[in-house]
Amino acid sequence: MNSSEHLFFDPVILKLGPLEFRWYGLMYLVAFGVAYLIIKKELIRKNGPIPVEAAGDLLFYLILGLLLGARIGYVLFYNLPVYLEQPKEIFAVWHGGMSFHGGLIGMIMFGLIFSIRCKAPFWELADIGALAAPMGLMLGRIGNFINGELFGRPTNLPWGMIFPGAGDVPRHPSQIYEAILEGPILFLILWILRTRVKRPGSILAIFLMIYGLFRFIAEFFREPDPQLGFIFSGLTMGQILCLVMIGSGVALFTHLNVRSRTNAPSIST
């Protein structure tokens, strides 16, 4: 696309009177459907840790954790002063404002609740959930792109795009960068490793590390949130949260390896 062209996609698929059906909502529905198929496939392959019939129940808990966590995370991480002044806005989700990092925390918490209720091993469920996440992330980023939100920083590159509401300066289509990195590339890595790592929880740990790295890199091309700007040494809030995420993944992976060696039976010769 020539950088002089304006980007415009109508975010509304269909209007029926006062009702609007949007591409962003459709992306969520497709993402949940894809996640269900991946969860079901993994439960069949692993023959557990829960019955295949319970795949929908697990997905329901993860969706609930995602939606609640993403909203609460945005309130806490990105706009807390405004919400303290106007607490009613916390519930105005139609005004936008979701945080993936908050959604991740929510999914882990609700996944833990599900594992306790079903008496199923949490780490095995966490690995399946981590494997199901990337394609949903990709679809979410495509939804951001169609909405013309979360756009990139100014660029002179030939594929720079002019987004509605972002002035007449060509910008990186950073949503597409993130969609590719956080979607098919991350999924392919996890898909290959899922049969090679044996310790439950390892896929989740790898997801935390690689997603955190990919998102950290992509944030260099993404415009910082206007209400926050750069937080520390030229880093955005998203990058700071990604550093915490990477550290958590390294700590978890190390813990799992140390625990595995500690519990390993000794071999006498």
Number of C-alpha atoms within 10 A of each C-alpha: 10 12 18 13 13 17 16 14 13 11 18 14 12 12 10 7 6 5 8 12 13 17 20 20 15 15 20 16 14 15 20 21 13 16 24 20 14 19 25 21 15 22 21 14 9 12 11 15 19 19 11 16 10 14 19 15 13 20 22 17 19 23 18 16 22 25 19 16 25 23 24 21 23 20 22 15 16 20 15 16 11 13 15 13 9 10 13 9 14 17 11 11 10 7 8 8 16 19 20 17 21 23 24 22 17 25 26 21 17 21 25 20 14 21 20 12 9 14 11 15 17 19 19 21 26 22 23 24 24 24 24 25 22 26 24 22 23 26 23 23 25 20 22 21 23 19 20 21 17 17 24 26 19 19 16 12 12 12 14 24 26 25 25 15 8 16 10 15 16 25 24 23 24 24 26 19 21 23 25 21 22 27 22 16 16 23 22 13 15 23 15 10 14 17 10 10 12 10 15 18 23 25 29 22 24 22 25 24 23 20 22 26 18 18 20 20 16 21 22 16 20 23 19 20 14 8 9 12 13 16 13 10 6 10 15 21 19 23 22 15 17 24 18 15 22 22 16 16 24 16 14 19 21 14 13 17 14 12 12 12 11 10 9 9 8 8 5 4 3
